[in-house]
Amino acid sequence: MDWAAIRREQFPAAARWAYLDHAAVAPITQRAHDALLLWSHSALHDGTMAWLTFADRVAKARTSAARLINARTDEIAFVSNTTHGIGLVAEGFSWREGDNVVTSGDEYPSNLYPWIHLKDRGVETRIVPARDGRVEIDELVAAIDSRTRLLTISHVEFASGFRNDLDKLGELCRAKGIAFFVDAIQGLGPLTIDVNRTPIDFLAADGHKWLLGPEGAGILYVRREWIDRLRATGIGWHSVKSSYNQVRYDIDLKPSAERWEGGTWNMPGIHALGASIDLLLEIGLRQVSERVLHNAEIVRELALEHGWMVPGDFQPDERSGIVAIERSGIDVDGFAKRCRGRGVVLAARRGKIRISPHFYQDESDFARLGEMLGSPT
């Protein structure tokens, strides 16, 4: 693989920045940029005259998103962000008073608040404490009882980078007859997900991190057998089979996940997301994953070499594209700010420095990072 050519052709941001913050907001690809420009130029000069052509591009992006996780195309809905996708499931689930949801204490707020918000419907959210950035499967099991209806967890924890074992958790949920929801925003890209192999019922991920798309466009996966079981919320003209010009107002929902796309699409965002996903698919998802994980190991070694600590005794199969590091006496917010001033983009999260390289990083990026790690004050 000619990584240097891909970097040069698809990531202009790399000419200026050692961009190591893909767990926050990534630079978009050249392909995504071109897709946005194409739509914008058409909208400026032709209004809606090319609408059908661009609708076909949405359909193509849906197919690409399905390939990304080995799902069926009719199991994919486009959402505005991960929070949106989580909320559609949380609010559409057939809860009964006294039910509960189990999750981890290290989750990003987007995968906590929608479930906690169900309290006024009599649903309890059981938050299992994390230790050293990880939650143990046995402790999740201990929190599950006969009234547990759903387990929700991130593929990768946003602050620590710990990778949860989706295969084991999915099998656990199947064995106990409960639904399994995955917040995949920090996993898709650095890691591969196959919903045919792993029994995931619901999955949501925005595209502006590891998928290298713009903000405001993401995907929601709903396993086929759940489409009619999950109540459709936020429905509108696009949710139903009939034309919006029809005189009669029959709510005959589409038999696919498109029923959750109530109104007008974020066409430019979906086009751009689809363009970046296509790039990942062309390179090869396994190749992308291996390269990201390799680059994350380089970051770990650099941190240790320069006297930083890498907390969390994570085994190789528990690691991800996120590396959290710490050092005594360091103001992490100030350090992150100084790094940005020197062209090295990383983040401070929960008292640690979080570094998240992608596949296109090269030696020059790691050299610049090493310089900063070696002069932390």
C-alpha positions as CSV (number, residue, x, y, z in Angstrom):
1,M,0.0,0.0,0.0
2,D,1.4,3.4,-1.0
3,W,0.5,5.2,2.3
4,A,2.5,8.2,1.3
5,A,0.5,8.7,-1.8
6,I,-2.8,8.4,0.0
7,R,-1.5,10.9,2.6
8,R,-0.5,13.4,0.0
9,E,-3.6,13.0,-2.2
10,Q,-6.3,12.7,0.5
11,F,-5.1,14.6,3.6
12,P,-4.0,18.2,2.8
13,A,-4.2,18.9,6.6
14,A,-1.1,16.6,7.0
15,A,1.1,19.2,5.3
16,R,0.5,21.6,8.2
17,W,-0.4,19.5,11.2
18,A,0.8,16.4,13.0
19,Y,-2.9,15.6,13.4
20,L,-3.2,13.0,16.2
21,D,-6.8,13.8,17.5
22,H,-9.1,11.6,15.4
23,A,-10.9,10.6,18.5
24,A,-12.3,14.2,18.6
25,V,-12.9,15.7,15.2
26,A,-10.8,14.5,12.2
27,P,-9.8,16.4,9.1
28,I,-12.0,15.3,6.2
29,T,-10.6,13.5,3.2
30,Q,-10.1,15.2,-0.2
31,R,-12.9,13.0,-1.5
32,A,-15.3,14.2,1.1
33,H,-14.3,17.8,0.3
34,D,-14.9,17.2,-3.4
35,A,-18.3,15.7,-2.6
36,L,-19.3,18.8,-0.6
37,L,-18.2,21.1,-3.3
38,L,-20.0,19.2,-6.0
39,W,-23.3,19.4,-4.1
40,S,-22.8,23.0,-3.2
41,H,-22.0,24.0,-6.8
42,S,-25.1,22.3,-8.0
43,A,-27.3,23.8,-5.3
44,L,-25.9,27.3,-6.1
45,H,-26.4,27.1,-9.8
46,D,-29.2,24.6,-10.3
47,G,-31.3,24.6,-7.1
48,T,-33.1,21.2,-7.0
49,M,-32.7,20.2,-10.6
50,A,-30.1,17.6,-9.8
51,W,-32.0,16.3,-6.7
52,L,-32.7,12.8,-8.1
53,T,-29.0,12.4,-9.0
54,F,-28.0,13.4,-5.5
55,A,-30.6,11.1,-4.0
56,D,-28.9,8.3,-5.9
57,R,-25.7,9.3,-4.2
58,V,-27.4,8.9,-0.8
59,A,-28.5,5.4,-1.8
60,K,-24.9,4.6,-2.8
61,A,-23.6,5.9,0.5
62,R,-26.1,3.7,2.3
63,T,-24.8,0.7,0.5
64,S,-21.2,1.7,1.5
65,A,-22.2,2.2,5.1
66,A,-23.8,-1.3,5.1
67,R,-20.6,-2.8,3.7
68,L,-18.6,-1.1,6.4
69,I,-20.2,-3.3,9.1
70,N,-21.4,-6.2,6.9
71,A,-25.0,-5.3,7.3
72,R,-28.0,-5.3,5.0
73,T,-28.7,-2.0,3.3
74,D,-32.2,-1.9,4.7
75,E,-30.8,-2.1,8.2
76,I,-29.0,1.3,7.8
77,A,-30.5,4.7,8.7
78,F,-28.7,8.0,8.4
79,V,-28.7,10.1,11.5
80,S,-27.2,13.5,12.4
81,N,-24.9,12.1,15.1
82,T,-24.3,9.3,17.5
83,T,-26.6,10.9,20.1
84,H,-29.4,11.0,17.6
85,G,-29.1,7.3,16.9
86,I,-28.9,6.4,20.6
87,G,-32.0,8.5,21.3
88,L,-34.0,6.8,18.6
89,V,-33.4,3.4,20.2
90,A,-33.8,4.6,23.8
91,E,-37.1,6.4,23.1
92,G,-38.4,3.7,20.7
93,F,-37.8,0.7,22.9
94,S,-40.8,-1.1,24.4
95,W,-40.0,-0.3,28.0
96,R,-42.1,-1.4,31.0
97,E,-42.0,0.2,34.4
98,G,-39.4,-1.6,36.5
99,D,-37.1,-2.5,33.5
100,N,-33.4,-1.6,33.6
101,V,-30.5,-0.9,31.3
102,V,-26.9,-1.9,32.1
103,T,-23.9,0.1,31.0
104,S,-20.3,1.1,32.0
105,G,-19.2,4.0,34.1
106,D,-16.6,5.1,31.5
107,E,-19.1,5.9,28.8
108,Y,-19.3,9.2,27.0
109,P,-22.3,11.2,28.1
110,S,-24.1,10.6,24.9
111,N,-24.3,6.9,25.8
112,L,-25.5,7.7,29.3
113,Y,-28.0,10.6,29.3
114,P,-30.5,9.1,26.8
115,W,-30.8,6.0,29.1
116,I,-30.8,8.0,32.4
117,H,-33.5,10.2,30.9
118,L,-35.8,7.1,30.9
119,K,-36.2,7.4,34.7
120,D,-39.5,9.1,34.3
121,R,-40.8,6.1,32.5
122,G,-39.8,3.8,35.4
123,V,-36.6,2.5,33.7
124,E,-33.4,2.3,35.9
125,T,-29.9,2.8,34.4
126,R,-27.4,0.6,36.2
127,I,-23.9,2.0,35.7
128,V,-21.1,-0.4,36.5
129,P,-18.0,1.4,37.8
130,A,-14.9,1.2,35.6
131,R,-11.4,0.6,37.1
132,D,-8.3,1.8,35.4
133,G,-10.2,2.7,32.3
134,R,-11.9,-0.7,31.9
135,V,-15.1,-2.5,33.0
136,E,-15.0,-6.2,33.7
137,I,-17.5,-8.4,31.9
138,D,-18.1,-10.3,35.2
139,E,-19.2,-7.1,36.8
140,L,-21.6,-6.3,33.9
141,V,-23.0,-9.8,34.3
142,A,-23.5,-9.2,38.0
143,A,-25.6,-6.1,37.3
144,I,-28.0,-8.0,34.9
145,D,-31.1,-9.4,36.4
146,S,-34.5,-10.6,35.2
147,R,-35.7,-7.0,34.5
148,T,-32.7,-6.1,32.4
149,R,-33.8,-5.4,28.8
150,L,-30.7,-3.9,27.2
151,L,-26.9,-3.7,27.6
152,T,-25.3,-0.6,26.0
153,I,-21.6,0.0,25.8
154,S,-19.0,1.7,23.6
155,H,-16.8,-0.4,21.4
156,V,-13.9,1.7,22.6
157,E,-14.0,3.9,25.7
158,F,-13.4,7.5,24.6
159,A,-11.1,8.5,27.5
160,S,-9.0,5.4,28.1
161,G,-9.0,3.7,24.7
162,F,-10.0,0.4,26.2
163,R,-11.6,-1.9,23.7
164,N,-14.6,-3.9,24.9
165,D,-15.0,-7.4,23.7
166,L,-18.1,-7.1,21.5
167,D,-18.2,-10.8,20.6
168,K,-18.3,-11.9,24.3
169,L,-20.8,-9.2,25.2
170,G,-23.0,-10.0,22.3
171,E,-23.1,-13.7,23.2
172,L,-23.8,-12.8,26.8
173,C,-26.8,-10.7,25.7
174,R,-28.1,-13.5,23.4
175,A,-27.8,-16.0,26.2
176,K,-29.7,-13.8,28.6
177,G,-32.3,-12.7,26.1
178,I,-31.5,-9.0,26.2
179,A,-30.8,-6.4,23.5
180,F,-27.3,-5.2,22.7
181,F,-26.5,-1.6,21.8
182,V,-23.0,-0.5,20.6
183,D,-21.8,3.1,20.5
184,A,-19.3,2.5,17.7
185,I,-18.0,6.0,17.1
186,Q,-14.5,5.3,18.6
187,G,-14.3,1.8,17.1
188,L,-15.2,2.0,13.4
189,G,-12.1,2.7,11.5
190,P,-9.4,1.6,13.9
191,L,-11.3,-1.7,14.3
192,T,-13.6,-3.8,12.2
193,I,-17.1,-4.7,13.1
194,D,-19.1,-7.5,11.4
195,V,-22.7,-7.6,12.6
196,N,-23.2,-10.9,10.9
197,R,-20.6,-12.4,13.2
198,T,-21.2,-10.4,16.3
199,P,-24.8,-10.4,17.6
200,I,-25.3,-6.6,17.8
201,D,-28.9,-5.4,17.7
202,F,-28.3,-1.7,17.4
203,L,-25.2,0.4,16.6
204,A,-24.7,4.1,16.1
205,A,-21.7,6.1,14.9
206,D,-21.1,9.6,13.7
207,G,-18.8,10.1,10.8
208,H,-16.6,13.0,11.9
209,K,-14.0,11.0,13.8
210,W,-12.3,7.8,12.5
211,L,-14.6,7.7,9.4
212,L,-13.1,11.0,8.2
213,G,-16.4,12.6,7.2
214,P,-17.9,15.9,8.2
215,E,-19.8,16.6,11.4
216,G,-23.6,16.1,11.2
217,A,-23.8,12.8,9.3
218,G,-23.7,9.4,10.9
219,I,-25.2,5.9,10.7
220,L,-27.7,3.9,12.8
221,Y,-27.8,0.2,12.4
222,V,-31.0,-1.7,13.4
223,R,-30.9,-5.5,13.1
224,R,-33.7,-6.6,10.7
225,E,-35.8,-8.4,13.3
226,W,-35.9,-5.2,15.4
227,I,-37.2,-2.9,12.7
228,D,-40.8,-3.7,13.4
229,R,-40.3,-4.2,17.1
230,L,-38.7,-0.8,17.8
231,R,-41.2,2.0,17.8
232,A,-40.4,4.6,15.1
233,T,-40.0,8.0,16.6
234,G,-39.5,11.3,14.8
235,I,-41.4,10.1,11.8
236,G,-42.3,12.3,8.9
237,W,-43.0,12.3,5.2
238,H,-39.8,10.2,4.5
239,S,-40.8,7.5,7.0
240,V,-43.7,6.2,5.0
241,K,-44.1,4.3,1.7
242,S,-46.5,6.7,0.1
243,S,-45.6,9.9,-1.7
244,Y,-45.6,13.2,0.2
245,N,-48.0,14.4,-2.5
246,Q,-50.7,11.8,-1.6
247,V,-54.0,13.3,-0.4
248,R,-54.6,10.5,2.2
249,Y,-52.5,10.5,5.3
250,D,-51.9,6.8,6.0
251,I,-48.9,6.0,8.3
252,D,-47.7,2.9,6.4
253,L,-44.1,2.9,7.5
254,K,-41.2,1.8,5.2
255,P,-40.2,-1.8,6.0
256,S,-36.6,-0.7,6.4
257,A,-34.5,1.5,8.8
258,E,-35.3,4.4,6.6
259,R,-38.5,4.8,8.6
260,W,-36.3,6.7,11.2
261,E,-35.3,9.3,8.5
262,G,-38.3,11.4,9.1
263,G,-37.5,14.4,6.9
264,T,-35.0,15.8,4.5
265,W,-31.5,14.3,4.4
266,N,-28.3,16.1,5.2
267,M,-27.4,15.4,1.6
268,P,-23.9,17.1,1.4
269,G,-22.9,15.5,4.7
270,I,-24.1,12.0,3.7
271,H,-22.3,12.4,0.3
272,A,-19.1,13.4,2.0
273,L,-19.4,10.6,4.6
274,G,-20.0,8.1,1.8
275,A,-16.9,9.3,-0.1
276,S,-14.7,8.8,2.9
277,I,-16.2,5.4,3.7
278,D,-15.5,4.4,0.1
279,L,-11.9,5.3,0.5
280,L,-11.6,3.1,3.6
281,L,-13.3,0.2,1.7
282,E,-11.0,0.6,-1.3
283,I,-7.9,0.5,1.0
284,G,-9.4,-2.4,2.8
285,L,-10.9,-2.4,6.3
286,R,-8.4,-4.9,7.7
287,Q,-5.5,-2.9,6.3
288,V,-6.8,0.3,7.8
289,S,-7.3,-1.3,11.2
290,E,-3.8,-2.9,11.2
291,R,-2.2,0.4,10.3
292,V,-4.1,2.4,12.9
293,L,-3.2,-0.1,15.6
294,H,0.4,-0.2,14.5
295,N,0.6,3.6,14.7
296,A,-1.0,3.6,18.2
297,E,1.8,1.2,19.3
298,I,4.3,3.7,18.0
299,V,2.7,6.4,20.2
300,R,2.8,4.1,23.2
301,E,6.5,3.4,22.7
302,L,7.3,7.1,22.2
303,A,5.4,8.0,25.4
304,L,7.3,5.4,27.5
305,E,10.6,6.4,25.9
306,H,10.1,10.0,27.0
307,G,9.1,9.1,30.6
308,W,5.3,9.2,30.3
309,M,3.1,6.6,31.8
310,V,0.5,4.6,29.8
311,P,-2.1,3.7,32.4
312,G,-4.2,0.6,32.1
313,D,-2.7,-2.8,31.7
314,F,-4.4,-3.4,28.4
315,Q,-3.7,-6.6,26.5
316,P,-3.2,-6.2,22.7
317,D,-6.7,-7.3,22.0
318,E,-8.0,-4.7,24.4
319,R,-6.2,-1.8,22.7
320,S,-7.5,0.6,20.1
321,G,-6.5,3.7,18.1
322,I,-6.7,5.8,21.3
323,V,-3.6,6.0,23.6
324,A,-4.1,7.8,26.9
325,I,-0.9,8.9,28.7
326,E,0.0,10.8,31.9
327,R,2.9,12.3,33.7
328,S,3.2,13.7,37.2
329,G,3.1,17.4,37.6
330,I,1.9,18.1,34.0
331,D,-1.0,20.5,33.4
332,V,-2.6,18.4,30.6
333,D,-4.7,21.3,29.3
334,G,-1.7,23.5,29.1
335,F,0.4,20.8,27.4
336,A,-2.3,20.2,24.8
337,K,-2.5,23.9,24.0
338,R,1.3,24.1,23.7
339,C,1.3,21.2,21.3
340,R,-1.3,22.8,19.1
341,G,0.8,25.9,19.0
342,R,3.7,23.8,17.6
343,G,1.4,22.1,15.1
344,V,0.8,18.8,17.0
345,V,-2.9,18.2,17.5
346,L,-3.9,16.0,20.5
347,A,-6.4,16.3,23.4
348,A,-6.7,16.4,27.1
349,R,-9.4,14.1,28.5
350,R,-10.1,13.4,32.2
351,G,-6.7,14.4,33.5
352,K,-4.7,12.6,30.8
353,I,-3.3,13.3,27.3
354,R,-5.2,11.4,24.6
355,I,-3.5,10.7,21.4
356,S,-5.3,9.1,18.4
357,P,-3.4,8.6,15.2
358,H,-5.0,7.4,11.9
359,F,-3.6,5.2,9.1
360,Y,-2.1,8.1,7.2
361,Q,0.3,9.2,9.9
362,D,4.0,9.0,9.0
363,E,7.5,9.3,10.6
364,S,7.4,13.1,10.5
365,D,4.2,13.2,12.7
366,F,5.8,10.9,15.3
367,A,9.0,12.9,15.3
368,R,7.1,16.1,16.1
369,L,5.1,14.3,18.8
370,G,8.3,12.9,20.3
371,E,9.7,16.4,20.5
372,M,6.7,17.6,22.5
373,L,6.7,14.6,24.7
374,G,10.4,15.1,25.5
375,S,9.8,18.7,26.5
376,P,6.5,18.5,28.5
377,T,7.0,21.8,30.4
